[in-house]
């Protein structure tokens, strides 16, 4: 299994919470999502099988984009 982590930044904490709440009942993949930073960021962790295509990152990017969010370097 491979672990992945992506952090998304949103225009406000309210929108970040909307993204987070959407992920609690998300049907695409099982993810662990938590607020990060000043509350306007959401850190998402998930695992997927090695050697197979996984569309989770793409689906997360699409969902974040719908809420005016974007991926950021969490470092």
Secondary structure, 3 states (H helix, E strand, C coil): CEEEEEEEECCCHHHHHHHHHHHHCCCCCCCEEEEECCCCEEEEEEEECCCCCCCHHHHHHHHHHHCCCEEECCC
